[in-house]
Amino acid sequence: MKKYIPLIIIACLLAACTNSVSPKPDVLAVNLDTSIRPGEDIFMYANGGWIKRNPIPAEESQWGIGNLVIEENTRRLREISESAAKENAAKGTAAQKIGDFWLAAMDTLKIEADGTTPLNTYLHKIESINDTKSLLAVFAELDQIGVNGPISFGVGQDAKNSDLNALQLWQTGIGLPEREYYFKNDSSTIQIRTAYVKNIIQTLVMIGDDSSKAAKAAIDILSLETSLAKVHRKMEDLRDPYANYNKMTFANLTNLCPAVNWDSFLLENGIGKTDSVIVGQPEYYQAVNKLLKSTPVAIWKSMLRYRLTKRFSEVLPDQFGKLAFDFGKLFSGAKQRKARWKRVIRAEENAMGEVLGQLYVKEFFNEKAKKRYENMVEAVKAAYSERIKKLTWMSDTTKKKALTKLAAVKMKVGYPNKWKDFSSMEIVKESYFQNAVNTSKWWHHYEMNKLGKQVDRDEWDMTPQTYNAYYNPSNNEIVLPAGIFTVPGFKDEELDDATVYGYAGASTIGHEITHGFDDEGRQYDEKGNLQSWWTKTDEEKFNTRASVMVNQFNSFEPLAGSHINGKATLGENIADLGGIIIGLDAFKQTAQFKANKSIAGLSPIQRYFLGYALGWMGYPTEQSLKSQLMTDVHSPAKYRVNGPFVNVKEFYSAFDIQPKDKIYRADSVRVNIW
């Protein structure tokens, strides 16, 4: 995916208001910090003016253009929800579902009055567990409502037969964001583990445990999760599609983890007979097998009580949400909880974002804008094709197959041509908790129902209003929601091509297309199947060139003592650099580039690079940055600008970067893949 944005937001961009007399400030010039030379820090030169004027709001973990886009869209979705709530629409319609979800979620008086009563049915089921068989039955039931146990399963495309959906198992079971939180011994990570234990204790006490029992349970839960974390593969190891594709017969799965009665477990989850299963990390399920036998049932029960309550903290009385937020601050750095209406919109989007999306695109993404970006996709693809043809390090055999794959890349722009059918999703106005349960079950059965069926290649995994995009290697497709093209405060027609080719053509379209040829995506063919299509020599040359990028990003130290993980972030870094290069090739074919006329004192090529930098305008709290470095495959925003730019020769000439400048890299050490 292009961006990592785990937030919902506030504010208006580009702080100058406009009126009929004063024109809008230039979309790029207004953000510059001209006290900083481009050769010192191009990210801060491009965005420093905005950053100086815009402190991170108390409720945010980071603040930037992505937040502003999401805030703008959140307001729009609130208007849609409030309007639907007033309609008294017929049952089953989009308006009824949106309106009743909103009404139930905003009825704080009823939520407070209900207390923890909505949890009782599931707490009783947990309490009734007395052996492994009943434990697994409750694992299965709770999984359907979004409460995670030690078994993670789903239905998705078979990487080696992309036309079919297959049952897949993955490592899971830990409550902290990533395995390293259980093992690092720096002061901030130790603080997080200590706070985690405290959070478990407080949660269990709030649902009725006495403090001594809760304290013992918390230590036991941390110990159990640490045992699971020990066998978790690291982020960089999860990027190897072959190592994480282990297809086996159902009988072999039973031999791998015999403590689970897989027939019963899957049947209780709505999954019938299947001949095979793809296990991502077999060693994890060997560990689960041992832990199911050796861990007392009481510890599993405490873990489930905690996770059940945590899962529904936002739909229970406010004290539960506040407790969850206070713990989350250690990762986000946010000082203040978001307003309730923003939290409700986020929940509504997670539950039925495509229902909202149908109403959103009617008003906010017209056909002219859609056509502009469809044309841009074709221009960027054409530029990439020409660049592949001219590569000196790749053989003609691999080039031919690369061009076949590129030509087959499917584009999805703006919104789906076919919407999901949500008619069977039950939404009521009486209970926010019940709506959370109902929507979780709906999605669970929606996904499970795909098993053994042909893949629907027209389906979208993001909503139109999402500020993000993705490349799906199994479909060989790029998916570009309408929201990703938004520049807050500006209509699409107000933006010049240089800005848009940098902002969208490079950082989104080119980026996502390049994912089809990064360290992971390049291993899938034009039909989306995991199979080798490179010659051995070309593969070695690619890996050698990619290793230069690994080393380059390993050297970046955003926080003292915390470096970027060059291996884990390699795919995104390759996609950033590829997007910039092929986006620039496409922009060079435009009338604006050829006319070479400056706007606001900036040449077209400068505007292109600054347009790309605009897509990463923003900055995080220290806590959020540290968490990102430990858990995310994306580099921090600053390094998604400074990192790839120093490898692009046109950048040096555009801003007169000289060997004496801080960010200068000699030709011999620049990354040169595409």
N, C-alpha and C positions, 0 to 999 in steps of 0.2 A: 504494500500500500504506500501511497505517496507520503502520507503524513501520520504522525502519532498524536492524536488529540483526544484525551480522555475526559473532556470537559464540556460544560454548557455555560453561557457567557453574558456580557454586558457591553454597552457603549456605542458610539458612532465613530467612524474612522475619519482621519485627516482633518483634524480639529477645526478647520475653518468652515463656518456656515456660509451659505451662498444666498444671494437674493437676485432680483432682476437687474440690479445695477452692477454688482461685483461678480466677475466670472469666478468659477471654481479655481483654486490653486492647482498647479500641475500635479498630477497623481504621483509623480516620482520626485520632483524637485522639493516638494513640501516636506519630505521625510529626511532629506540629506543632513548630515553633520559635516559641514565643510571645514571644520577645525581639524578633522582627521583626513589624512591623505589616503587615497585609495590603495597605495602601495604599502601602507601601514596596516590597514584593516578594512578591506572592502565592504565587509558586512556592516560595520559601524558607520562607515562613510555613507552607505546607502540608506541605513535605517536609524542611525544614531539620533537624528533630530526628533523623530517620532518617539523613540525610546526615552529620551530625556523628558519629554512632555507628558509621558503616560506611565505613571507608576502602576505596579501590579495591584489591582483591587484586592481588598482583604479576602474576598471569597474565591480567589483564583490561585492556581498553582503555577500559572504562566500567563503571559499577556501578550497578544500579538494579533496579526491579521486574521488568523484562523478563529480566534475567540470573537473577533468583531463580526465575522461572517456568521458564525453560529448564533451570536446574540441577535443579529438582524433576523435570521431565520426563526429563532425561538420566539421573538415577538410576533412574527407572522403566524406561527403555529398556535400561539396563544389566542390570537384573534379568531382563527379557524375553530379552535376548541370552544371558546366562549360563545361564539355564534351558534355552533352545533348544540350546545347545552340549552339554548333558548328555543330550539325548534320544536321540541316534543315530537321528534321524527319517528317514523314507523319502525317497529322492531326489526333488526337485521340490517338496516341501512347503514351506510358509512357514517351519516350524521348521528344516528342513534348510538353507535358504538363510541364514537369520539365524544359526544356530549355526555353520555352516562359515565364513561371512564373519568372524564374531567370532574363531574359532579361528585362522584364517590371519593375521588382522591382529594378534593378540596373540602370535604365535609369533616373538618378536624374535630368537631364536637362529638360526632358519632365514633370516630376512630379512638379518641381518648376514652369515651365511655365503654367501648368494647374491651379495652385493655388487651391482655394477652389471650383472651378467650378464643380468638380465631385459631391460635396455635394448638389448642387442646387436643383436637383429633389426632394430630401428628405426634404430639408429645406422648399421648397414650400408646400409640403404635410403637414408639421408641422404647417406652417403659416395658412393654410386653416382650421385648427381645430376651430370649433366654439361651440361645445356642446359635451356632454359625448359620444354620438353615434359616432361622427367623431373622437373623441379622441381615443376610443377603436379600431376603424378601423386602425388608424395610429400605435397604440401599436402593433397590429397584424402584420402589414406590416414591421415595424422596427425590430420586434423580429426575423423575417426570415433572417435578415442580421446581427444579433448579437448585436442589440441595446436593452438593457434590460429596460423594464418598470416595473410596480408593479405586474405583473402576470408572474409567472414562471411555465411553463408546459413542459411536455415531455412525451415520450413513453418509458416504460421500463417494466421489468418483474414484474408481480403481485407477491408480496412476499408470498401470500398464495395460489397461483396457478402458479408456476414458469414456466409452459409450455406456458403460454400465455402472450402477451404484453398488457399492460393496460395504459390508460391515467392517468397521475399523476401531481398533483399541489404541489408546495413547496413554502416556504417563500422566499422572494427576496426583491427588491425595494430599497436597500440601496447602496450608492456609495462607502462608506468606507469598509474595508475588513471584519469587524465584528461588532456586535452590541455594544460592550463595548467601541468602539472608540467614540460613541456619548454621553457616560455617565461618563467615568472616568475623574477625574479632577486633575490628576498629570500634571506637567508642560509639559512633552513631548506629552501627548495626547491633551492637550489644544493647543499646538503648531501645531499639525496635523490638528485639526479642523479649526484653523485660516488660515493655509496654504491651506486647502481645499477650503474655501471660496474665497481666493485670486486666486486659480487656476481656479475656476468657472468663476470669473470675467474676468480674462485674456483670457480665452478661448472664452467667449461670445463676448468680444471686438474684438478679432481677426477674428470673422465671421460677424462683422458688427454692433453689439450693441453699443450704447453710454455707457460711463462708469457709469453714474448714474443709468441707467436702469439695467445694468449688476450687479451692486452692490446690488440693491434691489432683483434681481432675485436670486443671490447667497444666501442671507439670507433666502429667501423663500424656496429655494431648501433644504438647511440644515434643516430647520424647518420641512418640509414635510418628509424628510428621517428620522429625529429623531422620528416622530410619528410612522413611520413604524418599526423602530428599537425597540421601546418600546414593541411591541408584538412579536418580534423575540424570539424564544427559544434559550437558551444558548447552547454552544457546547456540554456540557455533557448531556443535555436533548435530543439532537438529536441522541444519541446513543441507545435510547430505541426503538426497531423496532415496538413494539406493540403500544406505545403511538404515533408514527409517521405513523401509518397505519390506516387511517380512510376512509374506502370504503363507498361510498354513491351513491344513484341513481342520475341521472342527474337532476331530479326534486328537490332533496334535495340540490344539489349544487346551483341551482337557488335560493332556499330559503335562503341559507347561504350568497350569495352575489348577490342579485337581481339587483344591479346597472350595472352588466355586462350582456349583451345579449349573453349568452354563445353559443347559436346556431350560431349566426353570427360571433362571435369572433373566434370560432374554425373552422368554415367553411372557413373563410378568411386565416386561417393558414393551410389549406389543410387537415383538420380533419373532417371526416363525422360523421354521427350519432353514438353515443355510449351510451350504457345503463347505464354505471356507471363510476365513477372516484374515484381515491384514492387521498385524500387530506392529505398532511403531517401534516399541522398545521392549523386547521379550524379557530382558533381565529385570525390568520393573515388575512384571507380573509374576516372575519367580519370587521376588521379594514379597509381593502381596500374598502369595500362597503361604509363605512362612509366617507372615504376620497375622494372617487370619487364624492360623493354628496356635500361635504363641501369645497373642495379645488377649488379655481378659475381655470378655464381652462388655464389662462395665465401662472400660475405657472407650470402646467404640460407641457406646450409648452416650457417653458424655460428649464425645466429639460431634455426634449427630445432633444432640440437643443444642450445642453451641452454634453449629452451622445452620441449623434450621432457623434459629432466632436471628442470626446475623443476615441470612438471606432475605428475611422479611423486615429488616430493621426500618426501612423507609415507609412501610405500610402499617406499622404498629404505632403506639403512642410515641410522642416526640422524644421522650427520654432515650429510646432505643436508637433513633436516628442520630441524636446528639452524641451518644456514646460511640457509634460507628465513625462519625465525622472526627471526633477527637483523636481516635486512633489513626485515622487516615491522614491527619495533618502531618504525621511524621514522614509520610511519603510525598505529600503534595506541597507542604509549606503554606497552604491556604490558612488564613487566620479566622475566617468567618464562613459559616455555612450559607449555601445559596438560598435565595428566597424559595418558599414552598412552590410557587407556581413554576419556577424553572425546574425544580426537581421533578415535578409532575409531568412537565413536557418531556423531559428526558425519559421517564418511565413509559410514557405514552408512545414515544418513538420506538423504544425497545420492544414494546408489546405489539404495535401495529403501525409502524412507520410508513408502510406503503399505502395504508388507508389515508393517512394524512397527506402523503405524497401526491395522490391523485388530485386532491383539491389544491395543493401547493403549485403544481406545474401549470394548472389552468390559468393562474394569475401571475406567476412570477418567472416563467421561462418560455418566451415566445419562439415561434418557428424561425424567425430571422436569426436569433442567437444560436439556436440549434444548428442551423445550416452553416453558420460561420465556423463552428468548431468541428463539424463533420468535414468541412473542406480543409481545415487545418490538420486534421488527422491524416488525410490523404497526402497533404503536402509534406508532412513529417515522415510518413512512410516512404514517400518517393525519395526524400533526401537520404534516408537510411539505406535504401536500396543502392543508390549511387555510391555511398560511402563503402558499403560492403564490397561492391564490384572493384573498388580501387585499393582495397587492402593489400598490402605487400606481404604480410606474414601468413595469410590464410590461403590454403590450396584451392584450386578451382573446384575440386570435388566437394569440399565443405561449403564453399561459397554458393554453389548451386543449390544445395539443400537449405542453406540459410535463407536464400532468396525465396525459395518455395515456402518456407515457414513464415517469413515476413509477409508475403503476399496473402497468406491464409489467415493472418491476424484479423479477428472479427472486432469491429468497433460497436460499442453501445454508448450512445451519447444522450445525456439529459434525463431520460426516463424510459421505463420498459414499454415495449409495444404491446405486451400482454401482462396484465396485472394479476397478482395472486388472488385467489378466491377466499375471502375471510368470512364468508356467510355462516360457517359453522362455529365461529369464535363467539362464545357467549360472554357478553358484557352486561353487567347490572349496575344500577345506580345506588344499590344499598350497601355495597361492601367493597372497599379498596383491596382488602386482603383477598377476597374471592376472585376479583378480577386479575390479581397477580397470579393466583393459582391457575385460573382458567386459561390465561394467555400462555403460561409456561407449558401446560399440558397440551395446548393446541400446537405449539411449535414442536414439542417433543414428538407428537404423533404425525405431524406434517413431515418431519425429517425421517422418522422410522418407516413411514409409508413408501419411501423411495426405494427401499431395499430390493435388489434384484430387478429393478425397472430401468428402462432406458433413461439416460440423463436428459433433462430438459435444458438444452443449451441456450434457450431464450430467457431463462430465469436470471434475476438480479439478486446479488447478495448485499446490496446497499440500497438505501432509499434515495429518491431524487434530490431531497433537501440536504443530503449529507455533504459535509465539507471534507471530502476524501475521494480517493479513486483506487482502483486495483487492477492488477494483471492476474488472470487465472490461467496457470500453465496447462491445466488439464483441458481447458476449453480453448486455449490459445486465443484469448480475448482480452481487450482492454475495456474497462467499464468506467465511464466518466459521468458521474451524477451532475445534475444541473448546478447544485450548490458549490461545486469545486471551482466554477468559473466566476464566481461572484467577487467583485472588488467593492467593498462597502463604501457607500456614498456616491457611487458612479454607475450610470447605466452602461450597458455593454457598448452601445454605439458611441459613447464619449471617450473610449479608450483607443489609442492609436495602435497600429499593428506591432510596432516595436515592443511596447509594453505587454501586449497580449501574447506575442510569440515567446517572450521570456517568462511571463507569469503562468501561462497555460500551455503553450507549445512545448516549452522546455521542461518546466518543473512538474507537469502533469502528463501531457500526451507523450512526449519523447521519453520521459522517465518510465512510464508504464510499458511502452513498446520495448524499451531496452531491457526490461525485466525478463522478456522472453529470451534474452541472450546473456543474462548475467550468470554468476557462478552456479546457480541452481536452475533457473528457467531454461538455460541453454541445453539442459539434458532431456528436455521434452521435445518431441517432433511436432510437425505441423498439425497433426490431429490431436495433440495433447497427450500422447502416450510417452511414458518414461522409457526411452530407449536411446542407445548411443547412435548418433548420426555424424559425429566428428571423426576425422582421421586421428589416429593416436598422436601423430606429430603435431597437428593443429591443436589438439587438446592440451598437450604439454606447453605449446607456445602461449595459449590463452592463460593457463595457470601461472606461467612465469610472469606474464604481464600483470595479472591480477595480484600476484604477491607483492608487486611494487606498491599497489594501492593499500594492501593490508599493512605494510610497514609504514606507509605515509600516515595512515589514520591511527595506528598504534602510537605514533609519536605525539599525537595531540593530547593535551592534558587540561580539560576544561575546569577541573577542580584539583587543587593540590593533592597529589597522591592518587587521583582517579583519572585514568586514561580511557580513551575510546577503545573498545574491543574491535580491532580491525577485521578479525575473522567473522565475528557475529554480524557486523554491519556491512560486510563486503557487498552483498547483493544490492542494498540500497545505495551505497556509494558508487557502485558501477552504474546503476540506473540514473543517478544524479548527473554524473559526468557524461554518460551517453545522451541523456536528454538535452543537456546544454549544447553539445556538439551538433546533434542532428537538428535540434530546434533552430540553431544558428544557420545551418545550411539551408533550411527551409525559409527562414526569414530573409536570407540574401536574395531570394527570388521575388521578393515583394517590391512594389513600386516605391514604398517609403525608403527602403534600404537603398535602392538605386538612385533615388533623388538626392539622398544624403543631406537633407535639410534639418537643421537643429530645431528642437522644441525646448523652450525654457533653458536654453544654453547647453542642452545635451544633444549630442549627435545620435543618429539612429542606433548605431551599434552600442553606444553607451546606454541608451534607453533599453536595449535588449537585455544587457547584463543586469541593469538596475531593476527591470521588470521581473527577472528571475529572483533577484534578492528580495523584492517586494513579497513574493510568495512565502518567505521565511522571516518576515519582519516580526520581531517579538523576542521575549526573553523569559526564562523560568526563575522560580525561586531556587535557592540552593538545595533544598530538600528534594524538589522535583527533579532537578538536574542530576543529583546523585542517584535517585531511583531510576531515572532513564538510563544512566550509564550501566546500571546493574541488570536491567530487565528488558531493554528495548533494542531491536535490531536496526533502529534508525539513529544516526548521529544527531547530536544537538544542532539546532537550527543554524547557529553561527558557522558551524563546520560543514554544513551542507551548502554554504556559499563559499567561504574561504577555501575549503578543501578542494572541491572540483575546479574552481576558477583558476587556480595556479597551474593547472594542467592544460589550459586552453590558450593557444598562442595568440588568438585574436584579443583575448582579455588584456594581454600585455601591451599591445599596440593601442587598444581603445583608451586605456588610462595611463599610458606612458610609464609602465612599471619598469624600473631599472634594477640592475644587480644589487645596488645599495639598499633597495627597499626590503622591508621585513618579510613580506610574503613571497618574494621572488624565489623561484625554483629554477635551477639550471635545466636546460633541455634534457640532459642525460639522466635526471632523476624524476622527470615528469612521467605520469601514468599515460600510457598510450595503448589503448585497446581498440577503440573504434575510430 
